[in-house]
Amino acid sequence: METMKIASFDRVSELKAFDETKTGVKGLVDAGVLEVPRIFHHSSLKLSNPKPLSSDFTTIPTFDLGGRVFADETKRKNVVQGIKEASEKWGFFQVINHGVPLDLLEKMKDGVRGFHEQLPEVRKQYYGRDFSKKFMYLSNFDLFSSPAANWRDTFSCTIAPDPPKPEDLPEICRDVMLEYTKHVMNLGQFLFEMLSEALGLDPNYLNEMDCSKGLHMLNHYYPPCPEPDLTLGTTQHSDSSFLTVLLPDQIEGLQVNREGHWYDVPHVPGALIINIGDLLQFGASCISKQSQASSCLHRVLLHHWSKTES
């Protein structure tokens, strides 16, 4: 009986049918689905959640950036040292008093929800898989290549170094996107200063290499799921960027992996989560002195731009 079920599952046809609705996972929820479609079913191995029996580590650390202005040099050095240790041990940390207005964080989250909760007819006009576009709305970038789809919709936008035309952005979230990303770019420059110091380099080192010049924005939306034990909102992955600045909402669920075990990241009001990306991690792993850093990080930067251009 089970063999017949598997044989009758035409995955490609179901993927195409789902994609052609142009309304994503939100469209399924709006239609009142009571069961998760098979294209979203993940293997039990991926759904398993191994946790350490005992550990000195509970979750990623949180640092107070003091509004990006430290009262004295000692406090700055302490934060730099903390960021260094967190980057080495976790690859993640959270920051508070980061200089991005708290009301702007809430407006940005409202803007993301507002876009995804618009009428289907409005969302459909943006839906597509033309990855050359500055603004794109779709469900699952790898829908047709991944073993299982994620219960998630996304709109994305390339903000820098070549910004989109304002008229190409949805009106419902246009203004807040442009305002929020200005602050994030400034925060990114500050974080690259701190990370440069953590690597034992001149504070301007990473910024002068243009590590902070590019910004690609992903805005995920996770609709309510009728069978959450069968699927995931986001599968395990690493970010290929230099740095990720993540704005979470109050719904917890984010986990980070360390030494083969998963740790929950609790919600900290007003915090932004920072993730060291693959490119920066690769460059930092080469560093033992500044001469080696220069050679290695420039190779990383060239690789980054070649990937962007392709």
C-alpha positions in Angstrom: 0.0 0.0 0.0 2.8 2.4 0.9 4.7 1.6 -2.3 1.6 2.5 -4.4 1.3 5.8 -2.5 4.9 6.8 -3.3 4.6 5.7 -6.9 1.5 7.8 -7.4 3.2 11.0 -6.1 4.1 13.1 -9.1 6.2 15.6 -7.3 7.1 17.7 -10.3 3.5 18.2 -11.2 2.6 19.1 -7.6 5.4 21.6 -7.4 4.4 23.3 -10.7 0.7 23.4 -9.6 1.7 25.0 -6.3 4.0 27.6 -8.0 1.5 28.5 -10.6 -1.0 29.7 -8.0 1.5 32.6 -7.4 0.2 32.9 -3.8 2.7 30.8 -2.0 2.2 29.0 1.3 0.0 31.9 2.5 -2.4 31.0 -0.4 -2.7 27.4 1.0 -3.5 28.7 4.4 -6.1 31.1 3.0 -7.7 28.2 1.2 -8.1 26.4 4.5 -5.8 23.4 4.0 -5.9 21.0 6.9 -3.0 18.8 5.8 0.5 19.8 4.8 0.9 18.9 1.1 3.5 16.2 0.4 5.9 18.6 -1.3 6.5 20.1 2.1 7.1 16.8 4.0 10.7 16.6 5.4 12.4 13.4 6.4 12.4 12.4 10.1 16.1 12.9 10.2 15.8 16.6 9.3 13.0 17.0 11.8 15.0 15.5 14.6 16.4 17.9 17.2 19.5 16.4 19.0 20.4 18.5 22.0 23.4 18.1 24.3 22.9 16.1 27.5 24.9 18.7 29.4 26.9 21.8 28.3 28.4 25.0 29.6 26.8 26.8 26.7 23.1 27.7 26.7 22.7 30.1 23.8 24.4 32.8 21.8 25.7 35.8 23.8 24.2 39.3 23.7 26.3 42.5 23.6 25.3 46.1 24.4 26.8 48.4 21.7 26.0 51.5 23.8 24.4 53.2 20.8 27.7 52.7 18.9 29.4 55.3 21.2 31.3 53.7 24.1 31.9 55.7 27.3 35.5 54.6 27.4 38.0 52.5 25.5 37.9 49.7 28.0 34.2 49.0 27.4 34.9 49.0 23.7 37.7 46.5 24.0 35.6 44.3 26.2 32.8 44.2 23.6 35.4 43.5 20.8 36.8 40.6 22.8 33.3 39.3 23.5 32.4 39.5 19.8 35.7 37.7 18.9 34.9 34.8 21.2 31.3 34.6 20.2 32.3 34.6 16.5 34.8 31.8 17.1 32.6 29.6 19.3 29.2 30.3 17.9 29.3 32.2 14.7 26.4 34.2 16.1 25.7 36.9 18.7 22.9 39.4 19.5 23.3 43.1 19.8 21.2 45.6 21.8 21.5 49.4 21.9 22.7 49.0 18.3 21.6 52.5 17.1 18.6 51.3 14.9 15.5 53.0 16.3 13.2 50.4 18.1 10.1 51.9 16.5 11.6 51.4 13.1 12.2 47.7 13.9 8.5 47.3 14.6 7.5 49.3 11.5 9.7 47.0 9.4 8.1 43.9 10.8 4.7 45.4 10.2 5.7 46.2 6.6 6.8 42.6 5.9 3.5 41.2 7.4 1.5 43.8 5.5 3.0 42.8 2.2 2.4 39.0 2.7 -1.1 39.5 4.1 -2.3 41.6 1.1 -5.0 40.3 -1.1 -3.7 37.5 -3.4 -4.5 39.6 -6.5 -2.0 42.2 -5.3 0.8 39.8 -4.3 0.5 37.9 -7.6 1.8 40.8 -9.6 5.2 40.5 -7.9 5.4 36.7 -7.9 8.1 35.1 -10.1 11.4 33.4 -10.5 13.3 35.9 -12.5 16.4 36.2 -10.3 17.7 39.2 -12.3 15.0 41.4 -10.8 15.9 43.7 -8.0 12.6 42.9 -6.2 11.2 39.4 -6.2 8.4 37.6 -4.4 8.1 33.8 -4.3 7.9 30.7 -2.2 11.2 28.8 -1.8 14.1 29.9 -4.0 15.0 26.2 -4.5 11.5 24.9 -4.9 12.3 22.6 -7.8 15.7 21.4 -6.6 15.3 20.8 -2.8 14.2 17.5 -1.4 11.3 19.2 0.4 9.9 22.7 0.3 9.8 24.9 3.4 6.6 26.3 4.9 7.7 29.9 4.1 7.2 32.7 1.6 9.7 35.4 0.9 10.2 38.7 -0.8 13.7 39.8 -1.5 15.4 43.0 -2.8 18.9 44.0 -3.7 19.5 47.3 -2.0 23.2 48.1 -2.5 25.5 48.8 -4.2 22.9 49.4 -7.0 19.7 50.4 -5.3 16.2 49.7 -6.8 14.0 52.5 -8.1 11.5 53.4 -5.4 8.6 52.9 -7.9 9.7 49.3 -8.3 9.0 48.5 -4.6 5.6 47.7 -3.2 4.0 50.8 -1.8 2.9 49.0 1.4 6.5 48.5 2.6 8.5 50.8 0.3 9.3 53.7 2.7 10.1 51.6 5.7 12.4 49.3 3.6 14.4 52.2 2.4 14.7 53.8 5.9 15.5 50.5 7.7 18.2 49.5 5.2 19.9 52.9 5.6 20.3 52.1 9.3 21.4 48.6 8.7 24.1 49.7 6.3 25.4 52.0 9.0 25.3 49.3 11.6 27.1 47.0 9.2 29.9 49.4 8.8 30.2 49.6 12.6 30.2 45.9 13.1 32.9 45.4 10.4 35.0 47.9 12.4 34.5 45.8 15.6 35.3 42.6 13.7 38.4 44.1 12.1 39.7 44.9 15.6 38.7 41.4 16.8 40.9 40.0 14.0 43.8 42.2 15.2 43.5 44.5 12.1 43.0 48.2 11.6 39.4 49.1 12.4 38.9 50.3 8.8 40.3 47.1 7.2 37.1 45.2 6.3 35.2 48.4 5.3 38.0 49.5 3.0 37.7 46.2 1.3 34.1 47.1 0.5 32.7 44.3 2.7 29.9 46.6 3.8 29.1 48.0 0.3 26.5 45.4 -0.7 23.1 44.6 0.9 20.6 41.9 -0.1 17.4 41.9 1.9 15.3 38.8 2.5 11.9 39.1 4.1 10.5 35.8 5.2 6.9 35.0 6.3 5.9 31.9 8.1 2.1 31.3 7.9 0.4 29.1 10.5 1.0 25.4 9.8 -1.7 22.7 10.4 0.9 19.9 10.8 4.1 21.5 12.1 5.6 18.0 12.9 5.9 17.3 9.2 7.7 20.3 7.9 10.1 23.2 8.6 10.0 26.9 8.1 13.7 27.0 7.3 16.0 24.0 6.9 19.5 24.0 8.4 21.9 26.2 6.3 24.8 28.6 6.5 24.8 32.1 5.0 27.2 32.6 2.1 27.5 36.4 2.8 30.1 38.2 4.9 27.6 39.1 7.5 23.9 38.7 8.2 21.8 41.1 10.3 18.6 39.3 11.3 15.5 41.1 12.6 13.4 38.4 14.5 9.9 38.7 15.7 8.5 37.5 19.0 7.7 34.1 17.7 10.6 31.9 18.8 11.9 29.0 16.7 15.4 30.0 15.6 18.1 27.6 16.5 21.9 27.6 15.9 24.1 24.5 15.7 27.3 24.1 17.7 29.3 20.9 17.8 26.4 18.9 16.3 23.8 20.1 18.7 21.0 22.6 18.3 20.5 25.5 20.7 17.4 27.7 20.9 17.9 31.4 20.5 15.4 33.1 22.8 13.7 36.4 21.8 15.4 39.5 23.2 13.2 42.6 22.8 14.9 45.1 20.5 17.8 42.9 19.7 19.3 42.1 16.2 20.9 38.8 15.6 24.3 38.8 13.8 25.5 35.8 11.9 29.1 35.5 10.6 28.7 34.4 7.0 30.8 31.8 5.1 32.9 34.4 3.3 34.0 36.1 6.4 34.5 32.9 8.3 36.7 31.5 5.5 38.8 34.7 5.4 39.2 34.9 9.2 40.3 31.2 9.3 43.3 32.2 7.2 44.5 34.9 9.5 47.5 34.5 11.8 49.0 37.8 11.1 48.0 40.9 9.0 50.1 40.0 5.9 48.3 36.7 5.6 44.9 38.4 6.3 45.4 40.8 3.4 46.1 38.0 0.9 43.4 35.7 2.1 40.6 38.2 2.5 41.2 39.7 -0.8 40.8 36.3 -2.4 37.5 36.0 -0.5 36.3 39.4 -1.7 37.1 38.5 -5.3 35.2 35.2 -5.0 32.3 37.1 -3.5 32.1 39.5 -6.5 32.5 36.8 -9.1 29.5 35.0 -7.5 27.5 38.2 -7.5 28.3 39.0 -11.1 27.4 35.5 -12.3 
